[in-house]
Every structure is written in structure tokens, then in C-alpha cells.
Amino acid sequence: MTEREKMLQGEWHDANFDAGLLEERQKAELLCYDLNMSRPGSAQQLSALRKLLGVEIPEGLTVLAPVYFDYGTYTHFGDGVFVNHGCYFMDGGTIAIGNNVFIGPFCGFYTASHPLNFADRNKGLEKALPIRVGDNCWFGANVTVLQGVTIGAGCVIGAGSVVTRDIPPNSLAAGNPCRVVRALSEKDRVG
């Protein structure tokens, strides 16, 4: 089994051993540079984003620079997603963002972790688990989402939160570690 296959199956792997993974990350780094140094909304910026994601840009996707991806092709955005400045997608374990998701500035989605034992960590091992975000979520500024987390549709995650475990749909959640504050309902509608 290759290191890429191990990575995508959520197994311990050495991301620095596999030449293909190194090449993918280097390509993504160069495309992030092109995207981040391009004039906002320019053809060059859109081309870099399209190449980075490896697909046609979803309808209504807005990604403000600077933005960073480890691979790019392992992050999947739905339609109508807004990504504010300074976000980072560590997408070795895949990141799936639903439709109409608002991501505040300086949010990070981190699919990788390292062994707690230093001898194993020093071998370069890591494990990447997917992050899943349902439709119609809102992330305040500086939210951190860790590996293996699923956030249900309709959630609001408060600024500065560190999401370490799953959040059920239609929840207002906040804190470090992030916890559900209450369920969202029709009472939260404006007007």
C-alpha cells in the first residue's frame, strides 16, 4: 500500500517519504502563491483556484486571499461557499464543505495529527482523518476544526472555538474545547 493510499484511508503514514505526495504539496504551494499574489477576481486568480481544487469552481464560491491548502484537490466546496481571508485547509484526510457555508477569517481545518510518543513522531508519521461540514453553517473568525470532526447542517460555530468532536445539526456551539451551547430554532430568525 502506498503512503497516499494509507493517508486517504486514515492510517499512519509518512507524508514526507512518498515522492508523489511531496510533489502534490509542492504543486499546491505554488498554486497558492499564484492565487494569493494575483489581483482579486482576475483570470489568473480563478485559474490558480481551479487548478488547485482540480475541478470547475462551484457556483458562487468565493475564496479571499490569502488562503492555503496542503493539497487542494482533497478539499471539496459546495455551491455558495464564502471563505474569508487567511484560512488554511490541511486536507490530507479530505475536507468536504457543504453548500452555503460561511467561513470567517483565519479559520483552520486540520485533518492531520502526529503520534503522542516522540519516537514514533520523530519517524515522520502522521494520520489524516476527514472533516465534514454540512450545508448552511457559519464559522466565526479564528475557528479551528480538528481531524475526524463532522459538523451537522445549519450550525453556527463561535469565533475562536476549537472543534475537537462532532457537532449535531442546527447547533450553536462555541469554546475551547467547542461545546454545544443550545439548539438553533425558528426563534433565531430575524424579522
SVG drawing of the C-alpha trace seen along z (x, -y; Angstrom):
<svg xmlns="http://www.w3.org/2000/svg" viewBox="-40 -43 53 45">
<polyline fill="none" stroke="black" stroke-width="0.4" points="0.0,0.0 1.4,-3.4 1.7,-6.3 -1.1,-8.2 -3.4,-5.2 -2.6,-5.0 -3.2,-8.7 -6.6,-8.6 -7.7,-5.5 -6.9,-7.3 -3.9,-5.1 -0.5,-6.1 1.7,-7.1 4.9,-9.1 3.8,-12.1 7.4,-13.1 8.5,-9.7 6.3,-9.4 7.6,-11.4 4.1,-11.7 2.7,-13.3 5.7,-15.7 5.2,-16.7 1.4,-17.3 2.1,-19.5 4.8,-21.5 2.4,-22.0 -0.3,-23.2 2.1,-25.6 3.0,-27.1 -0.7,-27.4 -1.5,-29.0 1.3,-31.5 -0.2,-32.3 -3.7,-32.6 -2.5,-34.8 -0.4,-37.1 -3.0,-37.6 -5.3,-40.6 -8.6,-39.7 -11.1,-38.3 -8.6,-38.2 -8.4,-35.4 -5.1,-34.4 -6.5,-34.0 -9.5,-32.0 -7.2,-29.8 -5.0,-29.1 -8.0,-28.2 -9.4,-25.9 -6.1,-24.1 -5.7,-23.9 -9.1,-22.3 -8.8,-20.1 -12.4,-20.8 -14.5,-23.5 -15.2,-26.2 -18.5,-25.6 -21.2,-28.1 -21.0,-31.1 -17.7,-30.0 -15.7,-33.0 -12.2,-32.4 -10.4,-35.5 -6.6,-35.6 -4.5,-34.7 -5.6,-31.1 -3.6,-27.9 -4.1,-24.3 -1.8,-21.3 -3.1,-19.6 -6.2,-21.5 -7.6,-18.5 -8.7,-16.9 -10.9,-19.8 -14.4,-19.9 -16.6,-23.0 -20.3,-23.1 -22.1,-26.0 -22.4,-29.4 -19.4,-28.9 -17.6,-32.0 -14.0,-31.7 -12.7,-34.8 -9.0,-35.9 -6.3,-33.8 -7.9,-30.4 -5.9,-27.1 -7.1,-23.7 -4.8,-20.9 -6.6,-18.5 -4.6,-15.2 -7.6,-13.5 -10.1,-15.2 -12.3,-18.2 -15.9,-18.3 -17.7,-21.7 -21.4,-21.8 -23.5,-24.4 -23.9,-28.0 -21.2,-27.7 -19.6,-31.0 -16.1,-30.6 -14.8,-33.6 -11.2,-34.9 -8.3,-32.9 -10.1,-29.6 -8.2,-26.4 -9.3,-22.9 -6.7,-20.3 -7.1,-16.7 -3.7,-15.5 -2.2,-14.6 1.0,-13.1 1.8,-10.3 1.9,-11.3 5.0,-9.2 8.1,-11.2 10.0,-8.2 7.1,-7.5 6.6,-11.2 10.3,-11.6 9.8,-8.9 7.7,-11.4 4.4,-9.5 1.0,-11.2 -2.6,-10.2 -5.2,-12.2 -8.9,-11.8 -11.7,-13.6 -13.6,-16.7 -17.2,-17.0 -19.3,-20.2 -23.0,-20.2 -24.9,-22.9 -25.7,-26.3 -23.0,-26.5 -21.3,-29.7 -17.8,-29.7 -16.8,-32.8 -13.3,-34.2 -10.3,-32.1 -12.2,-28.7 -10.0,-25.6 -11.6,-22.3 -9.6,-19.2 -9.3,-15.8 -12.2,-13.4 -14.9,-16.0 -18.3,-16.2 -20.3,-19.4 -24.0,-19.0 -26.0,-21.2 -27.2,-24.6 -24.6,-25.0 -23.0,-28.2 -19.5,-27.9 -18.5,-30.8 -15.3,-32.8 -12.1,-31.4 -13.6,-27.9 -11.6,-24.7 -13.8,-21.9 -12.5,-18.6 -15.6,-16.5 -18.8,-16.2 -21.4,-18.9 -25.0,-17.9 -27.1,-19.7 -28.7,-23.1 -26.5,-23.8 -24.9,-27.0 -21.5,-25.8 -18.5,-27.7 -15.5,-27.5 -12.2,-25.6 -13.0,-22.9 -16.1,-23.7 -19.3,-22.6 -23.0,-22.9 -24.5,-26.0 -28.0,-25.4 -30.1,-24.2 -31.0,-26.7 -34.7,-27.2 -37.2,-29.4 -36.8,-31.8 -33.4,-32.7 -34.9,-34.1 -34.6,-37.9 -37.9,-39.6"/>
</svg>
